[in-house]
């Protein structure tokens, strides 16, 4: 009996620290696996997305009518618009012509399609600046007009820029992360 108790105590002393270490590391592992963090400004949800330990992009999105989600994505200086809906049946690789109306501003564009989403880069700086002050963005497509309300957009776009600056800078200034190698 004494020998069995001795072995049980020895096993407990070696197993207990492993259990404690596993319990302590679980929250840390969960945080490390987290791909993004988000916050809200009015109707907009702002999210920073990471791939592994590397910063990828920041986005603001809001849900519209008919299960449509409008998302503006910024990575560095590039801004793009994505519209998606689980109800859409689009042809992957197809470009769909639209007219983007923002108050008195209007541009013709083509949206690149995936099965249930479309996207485009916003390259016109005047149009991009107009997104902050307009009441709505109207995406006029062949079969319907998608209205994206832009209430609180000035605050959301400011926060989007801050998100990119903060997260991109934190990766570049972290002395424990190897700098990205340029080709």
N, C-alpha and C positions, 0 to 999 in steps of 0.2 A: 504494500500500500504506500509506503514512504517513497519507494522508487518511482511509482506511477505519479504520485503527487509532485515529485521533483521534476519529472519530465513535463508534466502539465504546466507547472510554473515556468519552466524554461521556455516552453512553446508560447505561453502567454506573453512573456517578456519580449520575444522576437516578433510575434504577430501583432501585438497591440500597437507598437510604433508604426507598423506598416498600415494598419487600419486608420490610425490618426493622420498619417501622411496622406493617405488616399482621400480622406474626408476634407482635409485642408486644401488639397490641390484640386478638388472637383470644381469649386467656384472659380479658381484661377483658370482652369482649363476651359470652363464655360465662357469666361470673359475673353480668353484668347481666341476662341472659335467664333466670337461674335463678328459678324460681317459688317455691321453698321449700327449707328446710334441715331436716334431721332428726337425731334422736339417740334412743337407747333407754334405757328404765328397765325392767328385767325384761322381761316379755312385751310391754310397751307401746312403740310408736314414737311419738315426739313430733315434730310438724312445724309450722313457721311457714310460712304461705302469703302471698305478695304478688301483687298485680295491678299489673304495671309496677313503679313505685317505691313504691306505696302498700301498707301493711300491710293484710291482709284478715282473717286469722283464724289461730288455732292449733288443733291437733287432736291427740288421742291415739287410737291405734287398735291393735287386735290381731286376729289371725286366729283364728277358731274352727273347729269341725268343719264338714264339708260345704262348704268354701270360703266360709264366711260371714265377713265382716269387720265388726267392731263399732267404731264411731268416735264419740268425743265431741268436739264442736266448740265452741270458745268464741270469741266475738267480742264484746269489751267485757264487759258483764254477762250476756249471753245464752249459755246452754248448751243444746246440742241433742244428740240421739242419732241416729245413722244406722246402719242395718244394711243390708248389701248382699251379694248373691251372684249370680254369673253364671248360676246354675242356676234362679233365680226368673223366672217369667213373670207379672208383675203388670200391673195396669191403671193407666196413668198418670192421676193426678188422683183415683183412688179412695182413700177413707179406710178403713183396716182397723182394727176395734176390737181392743184387746189389754188384758190386765191386766199391769201391771208389778209384780213382787214383789221386794222387797229386804228379806230377813229378815222381821221382823214388819210392815214397811210395805208397803202395797199401794195402787196407784192404777189407775183405769181411764183409758185414753187411746185416742186414734185416731192411727194412723200414716199419714202422707201418702205415697202411692206414686209411684214412677217405675217404668220397665220392670223393673229388677232391684234396686231398693232402696226402703227406707222410712225415714222420718225423723219426728221430733217435737221440739218445744221442751220442755225440762224447766223448768217454771215453779214447781214446788213446792220451796221452799228446804229443807224438812226432808228431802224425798226426795233432793235434790241432795247435802246433807250426808251422808246415809246411804250414798252411793256410795263414800265414802272408807273406811268401816269394815266394810262387808258382805263376805261371802265370794263372793257371786255375785248377779247381776241375772238374774231369770227373766222373759222376755217370753213370756207365755202368749197364743198366737194360736189361731184356730179349728182349725187343722190340726196344730200342733206347739208345743212350748215351746223357745225358744231360750235357752240358758244362756250368760251372759257371765261368765266367772270374773273376779273383781275383785282378784286377788292383785297386790300392789304398787300398788294404785289410789291410796292416800293419797299416795304419792310422785309418782305420775303426775299426779294432779289438782293437787298443789302446783306441779309443774313447768309444767303447763298454764297456771295463773294467772300464774306468773312470765313465761312466754313472751309472754302477751298484754300484761302490764304493760311488759316490756322493749321489745317491738317497737312497741307503740302509742306509748310515750313517746319512743323514738328518732326516730320520724317527726315527732312534735310538737316536739322540741327541736333538730332539725337546722336550722341557720340557712341552709342552702343549698337547702332544699325550701320551696316556697311553702305557707303554711298552708292547710288545707282551707277552702273557702268554704262557709258554712252558708246554706241557702236563706232 
